[in-house]
Amino acid sequence: MSKIRVAGFAVSLDGFSAGVEQSLSDPLGKRGTEIFQWFFHTRTFCSMHGQEGGSAADIDDEFAHRAMDNFGAFILGRNMFGPVRGPWLDDSWKGWWGDNPPYHAPTFVLTHHEREPLVMEGGTTFYFVTGGIGEVLERAKQVAGHKDVKIGGGVSTVRQYLKAGLIDSLHLASVPVLLGQGESLFEGLDLRALGFSVTNRKASEYATHLTLEKV
């Protein structure tokens, strides 16, 4: 049975999953890259960006691979797609990832402003949906079939789906970094009350990987 999952989602020790002041030069916000060092060194990350090398057969690469595997559709917030705000003035912005994004599946972008679908190389098509998280999820589930749907981020999007009780599984990479400020993942959320328990924990040099599931 397919699941709605969050996977490969990094969080600092003080609970932030993105830095402040996201921009073209700081896609993850200021200092946001510090909480993804566990991911950047893996073979999975290098392969996603058409590069050779990277570590393999270690804990970080194991979870990095799982974070992109067996998904039939992805859901992203507008900020995850790019730094452009307000109405789409043109179609020049096509995401952070170049001509061949790493999703290779239908990818739905939550937005308040309509835009025509964007067909990219490698099987990724971005669909811009204005109907809210429920409509987006139904469309994603329909195209995903027996595969899972990934709530890819950013923080606000993950929080909305958590609050609505629509996520089945969370993989969080808890990183030994203090950001001090940024976008808080847990503020106002009671994951235990939402039905989650920690079902798996593995630690690497860079992060402690926690799997939380509804049990």
C-alpha positions as CSV (number, residue, x, y, z in Angstrom):
1,M,0.0,0.0,0.0
2,S,1.4,3.4,-0.9
3,K,2.3,5.9,1.8
4,I,2.6,9.7,2.2
5,R,6.2,10.2,3.3
6,V,8.6,12.9,4.3
7,A,12.2,11.6,3.8
8,G,15.7,13.1,3.9
9,F,14.4,16.1,5.9
10,A,17.2,17.7,8.0
11,V,16.6,19.4,11.3
12,S,19.1,21.2,13.5
13,L,19.4,20.5,17.2
14,D,17.4,23.6,18.0
15,G,14.6,22.5,15.6
16,F,15.2,24.5,12.4
17,S,15.0,22.9,9.0
18,A,15.9,26.1,7.0
19,G,17.7,29.3,7.6
20,V,16.4,32.8,7.4
21,E,16.3,35.0,4.3
22,Q,16.0,32.5,1.5
23,S,17.3,33.9,-1.8
24,L,18.8,33.0,-5.1
25,S,22.2,32.8,-3.5
26,D,20.9,31.0,-0.3
27,P,18.3,28.5,-1.5
28,L,18.1,27.0,2.0
29,G,18.3,30.3,3.8
30,K,21.4,31.7,5.5
31,R,23.5,28.8,7.0
32,G,20.9,26.3,5.8
33,T,23.5,24.3,4.0
34,E,25.0,23.4,7.3
35,I,22.2,21.0,8.2
36,F,22.6,19.1,4.9
37,Q,26.2,18.1,5.1
38,W,25.1,14.6,5.8
39,F,23.6,14.5,2.3
40,F,26.1,16.4,0.2
41,H,28.9,13.9,0.6
42,T,26.8,10.9,-0.5
43,R,27.0,9.1,-3.8
44,T,23.2,9.5,-4.1
45,F,23.6,13.3,-4.0
46,C,26.4,13.3,-6.6
47,S,24.4,11.0,-8.9
48,M,21.4,13.2,-8.6
49,H,23.5,16.1,-10.0
50,G,25.2,14.1,-12.7
51,Q,28.5,13.9,-10.8
52,E,30.9,11.0,-10.1
53,G,32.1,10.0,-6.6
54,G,30.6,10.5,-3.2
55,S,30.4,8.0,-0.3
56,A,28.5,4.8,-0.7
57,A,27.5,1.9,1.5
58,D,27.4,4.1,4.6
59,I,24.5,5.1,6.7
60,D,24.1,8.5,5.2
61,D,24.0,7.2,1.6
62,E,21.5,4.5,2.7
63,F,19.1,7.1,3.9
64,A,19.8,9.5,1.0
65,H,18.9,6.7,-1.4
66,R,15.7,5.9,0.5
67,A,14.8,9.5,0.4
68,M,14.4,9.4,-3.4
69,D,13.4,5.8,-3.9
70,N,9.9,4.4,-4.7
71,F,8.1,7.7,-5.2
72,G,5.5,8.1,-7.9
73,A,4.9,11.7,-7.2
74,F,6.3,14.7,-5.3
75,I,4.7,17.7,-3.6
76,L,6.6,20.9,-3.1
77,G,5.8,24.3,-1.7
78,R,6.2,27.4,-3.8
79,N,9.4,28.4,-1.8
80,M,10.9,25.0,-2.4
81,F,10.5,25.5,-6.1
82,G,12.2,28.9,-6.1
83,P,12.6,32.4,-4.7
84,V,10.1,34.0,-7.0
85,R,7.1,35.6,-5.1
86,G,3.7,36.8,-6.2
87,P,2.2,36.2,-9.7
88,W,4.3,34.4,-12.3
89,L,5.4,37.3,-14.5
90,D,6.9,34.9,-17.0
91,D,8.1,31.3,-17.3
92,S,11.8,32.0,-17.0
93,W,12.2,30.4,-13.6
94,K,12.2,26.6,-13.9
95,G,13.5,25.6,-10.5
96,W,16.8,25.3,-8.8
97,W,17.9,22.1,-10.5
98,G,18.6,22.9,-14.2
99,D,17.1,21.2,-17.2
100,N,17.0,17.7,-15.6
101,P,15.6,18.0,-12.0
102,P,16.2,15.0,-9.7
103,Y,12.5,14.0,-9.3
104,H,11.9,12.1,-12.6
105,A,8.1,11.9,-11.8
106,P,5.1,14.2,-11.7
107,T,5.9,17.0,-9.2
108,F,3.2,19.2,-7.8
109,V,3.9,22.8,-6.6
110,L,1.6,24.5,-4.2
111,T,0.9,28.1,-5.3
112,H,-1.7,30.8,-5.2
113,H,-1.0,31.8,-8.8
114,E,-1.8,29.8,-11.8
115,R,0.9,28.6,-14.3
116,E,1.0,26.2,-17.1
117,P,2.7,22.8,-16.5
118,L,6.4,22.8,-17.0
119,V,7.9,19.8,-18.8
120,M,11.5,19.1,-18.0
121,E,14.1,16.5,-19.0
122,G,14.3,13.1,-17.3
123,G,10.5,12.6,-16.7
124,T,9.9,15.5,-14.4
125,T,6.8,17.7,-15.1
126,F,6.0,20.5,-12.6
127,Y,2.3,21.1,-12.1
128,F,1.3,24.3,-10.4
129,V,-1.8,23.8,-8.3
130,T,-3.9,26.5,-6.6
131,G,-6.5,24.3,-4.8
132,G,-4.6,23.7,-1.5
133,I,-3.0,20.7,0.1
134,G,-5.9,18.4,-0.2
135,E,-6.4,18.8,-3.9
136,V,-2.7,18.5,-4.5
137,L,-2.5,15.3,-2.5
138,E,-5.4,13.7,-4.3
139,R,-3.8,14.4,-7.7
140,A,-0.4,13.1,-6.5
141,K,-1.9,9.9,-5.2
142,Q,-3.7,9.3,-8.5
143,V,-0.6,9.5,-10.6
144,A,1.7,7.7,-8.1
145,G,-0.3,4.5,-8.3
146,H,1.2,1.8,-6.0
147,K,4.3,4.0,-5.3
148,D,4.6,6.5,-2.4
149,V,4.0,10.2,-2.5
150,K,6.8,12.4,-1.1
151,I,6.1,15.7,0.7
152,G,9.4,17.3,-0.3
153,G,9.2,20.5,1.6
154,G,9.8,23.2,2.5
155,V,9.1,23.5,6.2
156,S,5.8,25.2,5.9
157,T,4.5,22.6,3.5
158,V,5.6,19.7,5.7
159,R,4.0,21.4,8.7
160,Q,0.7,21.9,6.9
161,Y,0.5,18.2,6.0
162,L,1.5,17.1,9.5
163,K,-1.2,19.3,11.1
164,A,-3.8,17.9,8.7
165,G,-2.8,14.3,9.8
166,L,-1.9,13.3,6.2
167,I,1.6,12.0,6.6
168,D,2.3,8.4,7.4
169,S,6.1,8.3,7.8
170,L,8.9,10.8,8.6
171,H,12.6,10.4,8.1
172,L,14.4,13.2,9.9
173,A,18.2,13.7,9.9
174,S,19.0,15.3,13.2
175,V,22.2,17.2,12.7
176,P,24.5,18.5,15.5
177,V,24.3,22.1,14.4
178,L,22.7,25.1,16.2
179,L,21.2,27.5,13.7
180,G,19.8,29.8,16.3
181,Q,17.0,31.1,14.0
182,G,15.2,30.0,10.9
183,E,12.1,28.0,10.0
184,S,11.0,25.8,12.9
185,L,9.7,22.4,12.1
186,F,8.2,21.4,15.4
187,E,6.8,24.6,16.8
188,G,3.1,24.1,17.8
189,L,3.2,20.5,16.8
190,D,2.7,17.5,19.0
191,L,4.0,14.5,17.0
192,R,3.0,12.0,19.7
193,A,-0.6,13.3,19.7
194,L,-0.5,13.0,15.9
195,G,0.2,9.3,16.4
196,F,4.0,9.2,15.6
197,S,6.5,7.0,17.4
198,V,10.3,6.5,16.6
199,T,10.6,3.1,14.9
200,N,14.2,3.3,13.8
201,R,17.4,5.2,14.7
202,K,20.8,5.0,13.1
203,A,23.7,7.4,13.7
204,S,26.5,8.5,11.4
205,E,29.4,11.0,11.8
206,Y,27.1,13.7,10.3
207,A,23.6,13.0,11.7
208,T,21.3,10.8,13.6
209,H,18.7,9.3,11.3
210,L,15.3,8.9,12.9
211,T,12.3,7.2,11.3
212,L,8.9,8.1,12.8
213,E,5.8,6.3,11.8
214,K,2.2,6.1,12.8
215,V,1.8,2.9,14.8
